[in-house]
Amino acid sequence: MDQFKHLSFPKAPLIKTLPPGPKSQEFLEFQSKAESSAVSYPRGMPMALRRAKGATVEDVDGNIYLDFFGGAGVLGVGHSNPQVIQAASQQIKDLTHSLDVPNPARRSLVQILSSFLPPSLDKLFFGGPTGSDAVEAAVKIAKINQKRSPLIAFEGAYHGMTAGALSLSSGLSFKEDFLPLLPDVHFIPYAYCYRCAYGLEPDSCDLRCAEYLEHILEDPHSGVGKPSAVIVEAVQGEGGSIVPPSSFIPRIREICSENDVLLIADEIQAGLCRTGKIFAFEHTLTIPDIVTISKALGGVGFPISCVAFKQELDQWPPGKHIGTFRGNVAAYAAGAEALTFMRDHNLDDYAAQMGNIMLTELKKVEKESETIGDTRGLGLMLGIEFVRSKETKEPAPQCAQKVRSLCHQNGLLIEIGGHYNNVARFLPPLILTRELAFKGLEIFADAVQQTEKDLSSVWT
């Protein structure tokens, strides 16, 4: 499983100076003075980057890190994938911007992306360059077809930072300073079995969380108007890499169909081979009405997003949803080449195999750990939830933060998330090799052990 070894730096990890090194500190100081205080990622992983390759990145001080973050899931085929870079570079020489005027690169992307999708999702729309833009477009498609305003989303959801997408995201830390946002958005519990909203167990709960959706839609006193759509992540990302029971998404699909409500699947993070299937909804053979796609679609980080939907929903008139940067031709070329790479190398199967290997090893770490309450994931979308006590499940965000910091200092990049910011999240490039995976897991396990040692005296 080291077929992609040549795509990454040969010596990784390699820490020459404890990060942030002096050159990184200079960059960080400049950024702090010149840029907005809203900058976030360098706070948890303080460094300035110089270059990246495959599943490895190098900072300006010469430190080389294993990348288990992957640009929040953007780098599906790896940093600076030479096949994708070549396609994008050639395109840049010829044509870079075209609004929505057709061109060869755009057609190539449409053709291969369509081959990845279920046949019934036969219409594509390229809007603005981010996942948030795709969510905004999906909501517009739902409303213009259904002639209804209400929307239903799930606790733990993250769909973006524009006003409409943020309205559908549940995290109060993201939105509480900007309320009110989009009206008539309602949240219901997701199938987060480790922290069931109803205090039930998955083997005997009768899928209470899904059945609650049916109650809302069919009880005239639920207080919720009939929605135009339900939006759901088949595997929740920022909510904590939460994998629902296999019957959850099909039941949501069934309830939506019975009540004439459209189902939007947000595949921005989980899509394009990340979970071991091309799209996460494929794990349950469920077909949504609308799908949002972004992140890995840009190949090596080119900004692009897309909405795929059923032909009968293509009811909006020309110009109803526009955007200047829906015509980034380099992104089309990069995306088409990245999808070709995924197909030619069976990255869905590869991610499934690598994910199983890593999850097995992480379960061993969990067994030996005093603070890991749950380890979960599908493919290379993994989450490790930290708690102060496995019995009480009290969240331990300080534990997750310290583990991230120790990982960074020792050459591994990870991110944290979850309801309580207590989940270590792995989203490595899908071309991660077995050798690099085990090196990263060793660093992570050592960080967990050191964190537990350091915090034990504080907690007792």
C-alpha positions as CSV (number, residue, x, y, z in Angstrom):
1,M,0.0,0.0,0.0
2,D,2.9,2.3,-0.6
3,Q,2.2,2.9,-4.3
4,F,2.0,6.6,-3.7
5,K,5.3,6.9,-1.8
6,H,6.9,9.0,-4.5
7,L,4.3,11.7,-4.2
8,S,5.5,12.8,-0.7
9,F,8.7,14.1,0.7
10,P,11.1,11.2,1.4
11,K,12.1,12.4,4.9
12,A,8.9,12.9,7.0
13,P,8.5,13.9,9.7
14,L,11.6,16.0,10.2
15,I,11.7,18.6,12.9
16,K,14.8,20.7,12.7
17,T,13.6,23.4,15.2
18,L,10.7,23.4,17.6
19,P,7.8,25.0,15.8
20,P,7.2,27.8,15.4
21,G,10.8,28.4,14.3
22,P,12.3,31.9,14.0
23,K,11.3,32.3,10.3
24,S,7.7,31.1,11.0
25,Q,7.5,33.5,14.0
26,E,8.4,36.4,11.7
27,F,5.6,35.5,9.3
28,L,3.1,35.0,12.2
29,E,4.0,38.4,13.7
30,F,3.5,40.1,10.3
31,Q,0.2,38.3,9.8
32,S,-1.0,39.3,13.3
33,K,-0.3,43.0,12.5
34,A,-1.5,43.1,9.0
35,E,-4.4,40.6,8.8
36,S,-7.7,40.2,10.6
37,S,-8.0,38.7,14.1
38,A,-10.4,36.2,12.5
39,V,-7.5,34.1,11.3
40,S,-7.7,30.8,13.1
41,Y,-5.6,27.8,11.9
42,P,-2.2,29.3,12.7
43,R,-3.4,29.6,16.3
44,G,-3.6,25.9,16.8
45,M,-0.7,25.0,14.4
46,P,1.6,28.0,14.6
47,M,3.9,27.9,11.5
48,A,4.3,29.4,8.0
49,L,4.3,27.0,5.1
50,R,6.8,27.0,2.2
51,R,5.8,24.0,0.1
52,A,4.0,20.7,0.2
53,K,4.0,17.4,-1.5
54,G,1.7,14.5,-1.3
55,A,0.8,13.9,2.4
56,T,3.6,16.0,3.7
57,V,4.2,19.8,4.1
58,E,7.3,21.9,4.8
59,D,7.4,25.1,6.8
60,V,9.7,28.1,6.2
61,D,12.1,26.8,8.9
62,G,12.7,23.5,7.1
63,N,10.4,21.4,9.3
64,I,8.6,18.6,7.4
65,Y,5.3,17.4,8.8
66,L,3.0,14.5,8.1
67,D,-0.4,16.0,7.0
68,F,-3.4,14.3,8.6
69,F,-5.4,17.5,8.0
70,G,-5.3,17.8,4.3
71,G,-6.5,21.4,4.1
72,A,-9.7,20.4,5.9
73,G,-10.3,17.6,3.3
74,V,-9.4,19.6,0.2
75,L,-6.2,17.7,-0.8
76,G,-7.9,14.4,-1.9
77,V,-5.2,13.5,-4.4
78,G,-2.4,15.1,-2.3
79,H,-0.5,18.4,-2.2
80,S,1.0,19.4,-5.6
81,N,-0.1,16.2,-7.3
82,P,2.0,16.4,-10.5
83,Q,-0.7,15.1,-12.8
84,V,-3.1,17.7,-11.6
85,I,-0.5,20.5,-11.6
86,Q,0.4,19.7,-15.2
87,A,-3.2,19.9,-16.3
88,A,-3.8,23.2,-14.4
89,S,-0.6,24.7,-15.6
90,Q,-1.4,24.0,-19.2
91,Q,-4.9,25.4,-18.8
92,I,-3.5,28.6,-17.3
93,K,-1.5,29.3,-20.4
94,D,-4.6,29.0,-22.6
95,L,-7.7,30.3,-20.7
96,T,-8.3,31.1,-17.0
97,H,-11.7,32.7,-16.7
98,S,-14.9,32.3,-18.7
99,L,-17.9,33.0,-16.4
100,D,-20.3,30.2,-17.4
101,V,-19.4,30.2,-21.1
102,P,-18.5,26.6,-22.2
103,N,-15.0,25.5,-22.8
104,P,-13.1,22.1,-23.1
105,A,-12.0,22.0,-19.5
106,R,-15.5,22.6,-18.2
107,R,-16.9,20.0,-20.4
108,S,-14.3,17.4,-19.3
109,L,-15.1,18.1,-15.7
110,V,-18.9,17.8,-16.3
111,Q,-18.4,14.5,-18.1
112,I,-16.3,12.7,-15.5
113,L,-18.2,14.1,-12.5
114,S,-21.4,13.0,-14.1
115,S,-19.9,9.5,-14.4
116,F,-19.3,9.5,-10.7
117,L,-22.9,10.4,-9.8
118,P,-26.0,8.2,-9.8
119,P,-27.8,8.5,-13.2
120,S,-30.8,10.3,-11.7
121,L,-28.6,13.2,-10.6
122,D,-28.1,14.3,-14.1
123,K,-28.0,18.1,-13.9
124,L,-24.9,20.0,-12.7
125,F,-24.6,23.7,-11.7
126,F,-21.3,25.5,-10.9
127,G,-21.9,28.5,-8.7
128,G,-19.4,30.4,-6.6
129,P,-16.0,28.9,-5.6
130,T,-16.8,27.6,-2.1
131,G,-18.8,24.9,-0.5
132,S,-21.0,27.6,1.1
133,D,-21.9,28.8,-2.3
134,A,-23.0,25.2,-3.2
135,V,-25.2,25.1,-0.2
136,E,-26.8,28.5,-1.0
137,A,-27.5,27.2,-4.5
138,A,-29.0,24.0,-3.2
139,V,-31.4,25.9,-0.9
140,K,-32.5,28.1,-3.8
141,I,-33.2,25.0,-6.0
142,A,-35.3,23.5,-3.2
143,K,-37.3,26.7,-2.5
144,I,-38.0,27.6,-6.2
145,N,-39.3,24.0,-6.7
146,Q,-41.2,23.6,-3.5
147,K,-42.6,27.1,-3.2
148,R,-42.0,26.7,0.6
149,S,-39.5,28.4,2.9
150,P,-38.8,26.2,6.0
151,L,-35.7,24.1,6.1
152,I,-34.6,21.3,8.5
153,A,-31.0,20.6,9.4
154,F,-29.3,18.5,12.1
155,E,-27.5,19.1,15.4
156,G,-23.8,18.9,14.8
157,A,-24.2,20.2,11.2
158,Y,-21.7,22.5,9.5
159,H,-22.6,23.7,6.0
160,G,-20.6,26.9,5.6
161,M,-20.2,30.5,6.7
162,T,-22.3,32.6,4.3
163,A,-25.6,33.7,5.8
164,G,-27.8,31.0,4.4
165,A,-25.3,28.2,4.9
166,L,-24.5,29.4,8.4
167,S,-28.2,29.4,9.2
168,L,-28.1,25.7,8.5
169,S,-25.1,25.1,10.7
170,S,-25.8,24.3,14.3
171,G,-22.6,25.5,16.1
172,L,-23.5,28.6,18.2
173,S,-19.9,29.7,18.4
174,F,-20.0,30.3,14.6
175,K,-23.4,32.1,14.5
176,E,-24.5,33.6,17.8
177,D,-22.9,37.0,17.1
178,F,-24.8,37.3,13.8
179,L,-28.3,36.3,14.7
180,P,-30.9,36.5,13.3
181,L,-29.9,34.8,10.0
182,L,-32.1,32.9,7.6
183,P,-35.6,32.5,9.1
184,D,-37.6,29.3,9.6
185,V,-34.6,26.9,10.0
186,H,-35.2,24.0,12.4
187,F,-32.7,21.6,14.0
188,I,-33.3,18.0,15.0
189,P,-30.9,15.4,16.6
190,Y,-28.4,13.6,14.4
191,A,-27.7,9.9,15.0
192,Y,-24.8,10.7,17.3
193,C,-24.9,7.4,19.2
194,Y,-22.0,8.1,21.5
195,R,-24.0,11.1,22.9
196,C,-27.6,10.2,22.0
197,A,-29.9,13.1,22.5
198,Y,-32.6,10.7,23.9
199,G,-30.2,8.8,26.2
200,L,-30.9,5.6,24.3
201,E,-28.7,2.8,23.0
202,P,-28.4,2.1,19.2
203,D,-29.4,-1.6,19.4
204,S,-32.8,-0.7,21.1
205,C,-33.6,2.9,20.2
206,D,-35.7,2.1,17.1
207,L,-33.9,5.0,15.4
208,R,-35.7,7.6,17.5
209,C,-33.8,10.5,15.9
210,A,-35.0,9.7,12.5
211,E,-38.5,9.0,13.7
212,Y,-38.6,12.4,15.3
213,L,-38.3,13.9,11.8
214,E,-41.5,12.0,10.8
215,H,-43.2,13.4,13.9
216,I,-42.3,17.0,13.0
217,L,-43.5,16.6,9.4
218,E,-46.7,14.8,10.2
219,D,-47.9,16.2,13.5
220,P,-49.9,19.4,12.8
221,H,-48.9,20.7,16.2
222,S,-45.2,20.2,15.8
223,G,-44.9,24.0,15.3
224,V,-42.8,23.5,12.2
225,G,-44.2,24.5,8.8
226,K,-43.8,22.0,6.0
227,P,-40.2,22.4,4.8
228,S,-38.9,22.7,1.3
229,A,-35.9,20.4,2.1
230,V,-33.9,18.5,4.7
231,I,-30.2,18.9,4.5
232,V,-27.9,16.2,6.0
233,E,-24.3,15.0,6.0
234,A,-24.2,11.3,5.5
235,V,-21.1,11.4,7.7
236,Q,-20.9,14.6,9.8
237,G,-17.6,16.4,9.5
238,E,-17.0,19.4,11.8
239,G,-19.6,17.9,14.2
240,G,-17.0,15.3,15.1
241,S,-16.6,12.8,12.3
242,I,-19.8,11.2,13.3
243,V,-20.9,8.0,11.4
244,P,-24.6,7.3,11.9
245,P,-26.1,3.8,11.9
246,S,-26.5,2.3,8.4
247,S,-30.3,2.6,8.6
248,F,-30.4,6.4,9.5
249,I,-29.9,8.0,6.1
250,P,-32.2,5.6,4.3
251,R,-34.9,6.3,6.9
252,I,-34.5,10.0,6.4
253,R,-34.8,9.5,2.7
254,E,-38.0,7.5,3.1
255,I,-39.6,10.1,5.4
256,C,-38.7,12.9,3.0
257,S,-40.2,11.0,0.1
258,E,-43.4,10.2,1.9
259,N,-43.9,13.9,2.8
260,D,-42.9,15.6,-0.4
261,V,-39.7,17.1,1.1
262,L,-36.5,17.3,-0.9
263,L,-33.4,15.7,0.5
264,I,-30.1,17.6,0.2
265,A,-26.9,15.6,0.8
266,D,-24.0,17.8,1.8
267,E,-20.9,15.9,0.4
268,I,-18.6,18.9,0.5
269,Q,-16.2,17.2,3.0
270,A,-17.2,13.5,2.9
271,G,-17.5,13.2,-0.9
272,L,-15.1,12.2,-3.6
273,C,-13.7,9.0,-2.2
274,R,-13.0,10.3,1.4
275,T,-15.2,7.7,3.2
276,G,-14.3,4.7,1.0
277,K,-17.1,5.4,-1.5
278,I,-17.2,8.1,-4.1
279,F,-20.0,9.7,-2.1
280,A,-20.8,9.0,1.5
281,F,-24.5,8.5,0.8
282,E,-23.5,5.5,-1.3
283,H,-22.7,3.5,1.8
284,T,-26.5,3.0,2.3
285,L,-27.6,3.0,-1.4
286,T,-29.5,6.2,-0.7
287,I,-30.0,8.7,-3.5
288,P,-30.7,12.3,-2.5
289,D,-32.5,14.9,-4.6
290,I,-29.7,17.4,-4.5
291,V,-25.9,17.0,-3.7
292,T,-23.4,19.7,-2.8
293,I,-19.8,19.1,-3.8
294,S,-16.6,21.2,-3.3
295,K,-13.3,20.8,-1.4
296,A,-11.5,17.9,-3.2
297,L,-13.2,18.8,-6.4
298,G,-10.5,21.4,-7.0
299,G,-7.8,18.8,-7.1
300,V,-5.0,20.5,-5.3
301,G,-6.9,23.4,-3.7
302,F,-8.3,25.3,-6.6
303,P,-11.6,26.9,-5.4
304,I,-14.7,25.4,-7.0
305,S,-18.1,24.1,-6.0
306,C,-20.9,22.3,-7.7
307,V,-24.5,21.2,-7.2
308,A,-25.8,18.0,-8.7
309,F,-29.6,17.5,-8.8
310,K,-32.4,15.7,-10.5
311,Q,-33.5,17.0,-13.9
312,E,-37.1,17.7,-12.9
313,L,-35.7,20.2,-10.4
314,D,-34.0,22.3,-13.0
315,Q,-36.8,24.9,-12.9
316,W,-34.9,28.2,-12.3
317,P,-34.7,30.7,-15.1
318,P,-31.3,32.0,-16.6
319,G,-29.4,34.2,-14.2
320,K,-31.4,33.3,-11.1
321,H,-28.2,32.3,-9.4
322,I,-25.0,33.8,-10.7
323,G,-21.4,34.5,-9.6
324,T,-18.3,36.0,-11.2
325,F,-16.0,33.2,-10.2
326,R,-18.1,30.4,-11.4
327,G,-15.9,30.3,-14.4
328,N,-12.4,29.4,-13.0
329,V,-11.2,27.3,-15.9
330,A,-8.0,26.3,-14.2
331,A,-10.1,24.8,-11.4
332,Y,-12.1,22.9,-14.0
333,A,-9.0,21.4,-15.6
334,A,-7.5,20.6,-12.1
335,G,-10.8,19.0,-11.1
336,A,-11.2,16.9,-14.2
337,E,-7.6,15.6,-13.8
338,A,-8.1,14.9,-10.0
339,L,-11.2,12.9,-10.7
340,T,-9.4,11.0,-13.4
341,F,-6.6,10.2,-10.9
342,M,-9.2,9.0,-8.3
343,R,-10.8,6.8,-10.9
344,D,-7.6,5.4,-12.3
345,H,-6.1,4.6,-8.9
346,N,-9.4,3.4,-7.3
347,L,-9.0,5.9,-4.5
348,D,-12.3,5.0,-3.0
349,D,-11.2,1.4,-2.4
350,Y,-7.8,2.6,-1.3
351,A,-9.2,5.0,1.2
352,A,-11.5,2.3,2.6
353,Q,-8.5,-0.1,3.1
354,M,-6.3,2.6,4.7
355,G,-9.1,3.8,6.9
356,N,-9.7,0.3,8.2
357,I,-6.1,-0.1,9.0
358,M,-5.9,3.2,10.8
359,L,-9.2,2.8,12.7
360,T,-8.0,-0.6,13.9
361,E,-4.8,0.9,15.3
362,L,-6.7,3.8,16.8
363,K,-9.0,1.4,18.6
364,K,-5.9,-0.1,20.2
365,V,-4.8,3.4,21.4
366,E,-8.3,4.0,22.7
367,K,-8.2,0.7,24.7
368,E,-4.9,1.8,26.4
369,S,-6.1,5.4,26.9
370,E,-7.8,6.9,29.9
371,T,-9.2,9.9,28.0
372,I,-10.3,8.5,24.6
373,G,-14.0,7.8,24.9
374,D,-14.8,6.9,21.3
375,T,-13.0,6.3,18.1
376,R,-15.0,6.3,14.8
377,G,-14.9,7.0,11.1
378,L,-15.3,5.8,7.6
379,G,-12.4,5.6,5.2
380,L,-10.0,8.4,5.8
381,M,-12.5,10.5,7.7
382,L,-11.7,9.7,11.3
383,G,-12.5,11.1,14.7
384,I,-11.1,10.5,18.2
385,E,-13.3,11.9,21.0
386,F,-11.6,12.9,24.3
387,V,-13.3,12.8,27.7
388,R,-12.3,13.3,31.3
389,S,-14.0,10.1,32.2
390,K,-15.1,7.2,30.1
391,E,-18.0,6.6,32.5
392,T,-19.4,10.1,32.6
393,K,-18.3,11.1,29.1
394,E,-17.5,14.6,30.3
395,P,-15.9,16.3,27.3
396,A,-12.2,17.2,27.5
397,P,-11.5,19.9,25.0
398,Q,-8.2,20.8,26.8
399,C,-7.0,17.3,26.2
400,A,-7.7,17.5,22.4
401,Q,-6.0,20.8,22.2
402,K,-2.9,19.6,24.0
403,V,-2.7,16.5,21.8
404,R,-2.9,18.7,18.7
405,S,-0.1,20.9,20.0
406,L,2.1,18.0,20.8
407,C,1.5,16.3,17.5
408,H,2.4,19.6,15.7
409,Q,5.6,19.9,17.7
410,N,6.6,16.4,16.7
411,G,5.7,16.6,13.1
412,L,2.1,15.7,12.6
413,L,-0.7,18.0,11.6
414,I,-4.3,17.3,12.9
415,E,-7.3,19.4,13.6
416,I,-9.9,19.3,16.3
417,G,-13.7,19.8,16.2
418,G,-16.9,18.2,17.5
419,H,-19.7,19.5,19.6
420,Y,-17.4,20.4,22.5
421,N,-14.2,20.9,20.5
422,N,-12.9,17.7,22.0
423,V,-12.5,15.5,18.9
424,A,-9.2,15.0,17.1
425,R,-10.0,14.8,13.4
426,F,-8.0,13.1,10.7
427,L,-8.6,14.1,7.0
428,P,-5.3,13.1,5.4
429,P,-4.8,13.2,1.6
430,L,-6.1,10.0,0.2
431,I,-2.7,9.1,-1.2
432,L,-1.4,8.6,2.3
433,T,1.0,5.6,2.4
434,R,0.9,2.8,5.0
435,E,4.4,3.8,6.2
436,L,3.4,7.5,6.7
437,A,0.1,6.4,8.3
438,F,1.9,4.4,11.0
439,K,4.5,7.1,11.6
440,G,1.6,9.5,12.2
441,L,-0.3,7.1,14.4
442,E,2.8,6.6,16.5
443,I,3.2,10.4,17.0
444,F,-0.5,10.6,17.9
445,A,-0.3,7.8,20.4
446,D,2.7,9.3,22.1
447,A,0.9,12.7,22.3
448,V,-2.1,11.1,23.9
449,Q,0.1,9.3,26.5
450,Q,2.1,12.5,27.3
451,T,-1.1,14.6,27.6
452,E,-2.7,12.1,30.0
453,K,0.5,12.2,32.1
454,D,0.6,16.0,32.1
455,L,-3.1,16.5,32.9
456,S,-3.5,13.7,35.4
457,S,-2.1,15.8,38.3
458,V,-4.4,18.7,37.3
459,W,-7.5,16.7,37.2
460,T,-7.0,14.7,40.4
